[in-house]
Amino acid sequence: MSTFNNTTSSSSVFLLTAFPGLELAHAWISIPVCCLYTTALLGNSMILFVIASERRLHKPMYYFFSMLSAADLGLTITTFPTVLGVLWFHAREISFKACLVQMFFIHGFSFLESSVLVAMAFDRFMAICNPLKYATVLTDMMIVVIGLIICIRLLIFLLPLGLALKSLSFHGGQELSHPFCYHPDIIKFTYSNPRVTSFWGMFLQLYLTGTDLLFIISSYVLILHTVLSTVAPKKQHKALNTCVCHICAVTTFYVPMISLSLAHRLFNATPRVVCSILANIYLLLPPVLNPIIYSLKTKTIRQAMLQLLQSKGPQGPNVRGLRGR
């Protein structure tokens, strides 16, 4: 008990690291990183505002997209204080409790995004493979039920992991590989057997994200089978075009996440700067690209955003009304 008390009080302080070996260039690196965070915050906030304010966007597809933007926004808000704190102010120290809270939210929003991507795959499957049943299956109540199932599933798996980590003791003053707390990174510094907790964390990630990815792949196999059985080339192109945004979101989320997890757990010789770059790509790429991709590829969202920007411009409704006269 004395060991646990010592390690969780004064000595349980981790040292965050932004880009190992590039400390002298932190001021310059912070410029593009800050721009990416600003883009992610503004882009996802605008998407949420547009979907909430435009009644024509109150449809299942856009509800799921708003959930995706909310997850991206939460992931961005969770990490940017420590990332910019390290780059701007060299504020490297973080307590064990703060680290545990940040890690809980990082993995929570990551699993939330994975679950929302599954729901979006189901939405595309119903729209293409069963268009006649789409409106009767994906009702507003069903969207609420899916959202509740996602949240309950998240809590069932994350709460035991958080309680298990809270009961562990860690080596204090250890240097992490990232400017935020990531489970495979901090678990190496526990007094307990790190392989057991690391294996449990990897099993949890593979079970949640692995089953999600398997469901998404299965959905697209059925979608491709349905689309290819359609004779008209225009209908094939139109059906596949509705899936482009979702495929891009799946790729930008799963590829960096799986690469980072493998780099930590399987490839011990991976340079720390590579892990740091992968981590920042994993955290910043989806929140930055998802609003851009959906805004460019979805005509309804693009039109709603343009109308919102024009209404906030210098030429408001009164000026346009005078010109009409």
N, C-alpha and C positions, 0 to 999 in steps of 0.2 A: 504493500500500500504506500509506503514511503517513496518507492521509486516512481509510482504513478503520480503522486502529489508533486514531486519535484519536476517531473517531465511535463506536467500539464500547467505549471504555474510560470515560473520565471524562465525556464530553459526551453519551453516549447514555443520557440519563435523560429519561423522559417525565413530564409532569405530568398526573395524573388529575384529572378534573372530575366532580362529582356532578350538580349542577343549576345551570348558569351563570346568574348574576344573582340566585340565591336563597341565597347563601352564609350570610346572617344567619339564615336559617330552617333551617339544617342540623340543629340540635338537635331541632326539632319534626318535620322530615321523617324523621329517623332512627327515630322511634317507630313509625309504620306500616310502614316498610321492615323494621325489626327484627322486627315481628310477622309480616310476610309470610314472611321467611326462616325464622323459627321454625316457622311452620305448614308450610312446604315440607319442612323437615328432619324434623319429627316425623311428618307425614302419610306421606311416602314411606318413612321408616324403618319405620313401623308396617305399611304395606302389604307391604313385603318380609318382615317378621317373620311376619305372619299367613299369607302364602302359603307360606313355608318351613315353618311349624309345622303347618299344617292339611293333612292328607293328602287331604281331599276337594277341595282347591284345586289339586292336582297334575294339572292338565289344560292342554292347549295354550293356551287363551285366557288363563289366569292366568299361565302361564309368560311369555307375551308382555307381559302387563301388568306383571309383575315386572321385565322388561327395561326397560320404559318408566319405571318408578319408579326403577330404578338410574340411567338416563340423567338423569332429572330431579334426582336426588340428587347426582350428579356435577357437573352444571351449577351447582347451588346452592352446593356446597362450593367450587367453583372461583372463584366471583365474590364470595361474601359477605365474605372478609377485606379485599379492597380497597375494596368499596362501603362497609362499615361503618367501615373505617379512615379514609376520606375524610370521612364524615359525623361521626364521633365525635372523631377525633384530628387531622383535617386533614393526614393523612399522604398527600400527593399524589405524591411522587416514587416512581418505579418504574424499575428498570434495564431495559436492553434485553433481557437474557437472561431476566429474570423476566417481562417483558412477552411475550416470544416463547413461553415455556412456558405462560403463562396463555391466550394466544390459541390455542395448539395445543389445549389442553383444551376451551376454549369451543367452538371449531368442531368438535372431535372429538365431544363429547357432543351437539352440535346435529345433526350428520350421523348420529350413532348413533340419536338419537330419531326422525329422519326415516325411517331404515331400519326401525326397529321398528314405526313406524306402517304401513309397507308390509306387513310381516309380519302385523300385526293385521288389515289389510284382506284379505289372503289367507286368514286364519283365518275371517273372517266370510263370505267368498265360498264357502269350502268348506262351512261349516256350513249355509248357506242354499241354495246352488245345487247342491251335491253332498253331501247329508247322509249317504248310504249309504257314501260313500268317505272320509268325514271321519276316522274312527278308523284306517283303514288307511293313509292318506296322512300325517296329522299324528301320527306316532308320537314317542316320546321321542328316538329317534335322529335323526329328521328335525328336531326342534326344535334339537338340538345342532348339526346341519349348518347350519341357517339362521343360528344364532348365530355360527358360525365364518365363514360367508360374509359376514355383516355386518361382522365385525371385520377380515377380510382386505380387503374393499372399502374400509373406512375407512382402513386403513394405506396402501393403494396410492395413494390420492389425497392424503392429508394429509402423508405423509413427504416427497415431492418439494416440496410447497409450503413446508414448514418448512425444508428445506435451502436452498431458493431465497431465502427471507427472511433466513436466517442469513448468507448471503453478501453481502447488500446493506448499504450504509452509509446512515445516517439523520442528519438534522439533530438535534442534541441540544437538550434543554431545551424541547421543543415541548409545547404544551398540547393534550391530547386532549379529545374531546367527551364521554367517558364515564368512570365510575370503574373501568373495566376495559379491557383491550386487545382491540380489535376490528379485524380486518384492513382493512376499507375506511377506517378512521379513521387508523391509523398509516401506511398506505402512501402517504399524501399527503406525508409528510415524508422520503421517500427521495431520495437524490442521483440515482438512476437515473430513467428515464422512468416516472412514476407511472401513466401511462395503460396501459402495457403490463402491469404487475403488477396493476393494478386490474381490467383486462379479464380477465386470467387468473383472478383470484379470483372475478369475477362469472361467468365461464364455468363454473368449477368448481362454484359454488353452484347455478347454473341447471341444470347437467348432473345433479348429484346430487339436489338437492331437486326440480328440475323433472321429472325422470324418475320420482321417487318419487311426486310429486303426480299425475302423469299416470296412473301405475299405480293409485293409489288411486281416482281418478275413474273409470277404466275398470272397476274392480272394482264400484263402486257402481252404475254403469250396468247391469251384468249382474245385480247383486243386485235392483235396482228392476224389471228386466224379469222376473225370476223371481217376485218378490213380487207384482207386479201381475197375473201370470198365474194366481195362486192365487185360487180362487173365494171361499173362506171369509174374511170380514173379520177374524175373530178371529186366524186364522193370519197374515194380513197385518200386523196390529198387533203381534203377538208377535214376528214376524221383524224388523220395523223397530225395535222397542223394544230389541232386542239390539245394534243399531248406533248407538244414540243416544250412548253414552259415547265410542265411537271417533270419531264425527263431531265431537263437541265437542272432543276432543283434537286432531284434525286442524285444526280452525278456530283454536283458541287457540295453536297452534304456528306454522302457516304464515302467517296474516294478519299478526301483528306482525313476523315474520322478513322477509317480503317487503317490508313497508312500511319497515322500517329500512334494508334494503339499497338500496331505491330512493331513499330520502331522502338517503343518503350519496353515491350514484353518479350519480344523474340530476338531482336537484333541489339545486343548489349554494346556492340562496338560502334553503334551509330553516333556520329559526332553530335554534341549538344546543340550546336548552332543549327544543324539540320532539324532536330526535334523542335527547336524554337520556331523555325520558319514554318514547319508543318502545323504547329499549334496555332500560329497566327493566321495561317491560311484556313484552318478548320474553323476558327472563330469568326473570321471577318469575311470570308468569301461568300457563304450563303446569305448573310444579312445584307451585304452590299449588292450582290448580283440578282437576288430574287425580285426585289422591287423593280429593278431596271428591266429584267427580262419580261416580267409580266406586264409592265407598262408599255414596252415596245411591241410585244406580240399580241396583247389583248386589246382590241379596238375599243371596247366599252370602257375599260379602265382608263385608257389613254384619252378618250374624249372627255370623260368625267374630270380627269386631272387638268386638262387644258381649260375646261370651263371654269374650274375652281381658280386657276391661276389668272384667267382673264377677268373674273369677277373681282379679284383682289388688286387688279392693276389700276392705273390712273384713269382709264376709260371705263367707268362703271356703267350700270344700266341706264342712268339718266343721260349720259353722253351719247350712248348708242341710240336711245330713244329720240334725242334731238336730231341725230343724223338721219334717223328713219323718217322724220317729218320733212 
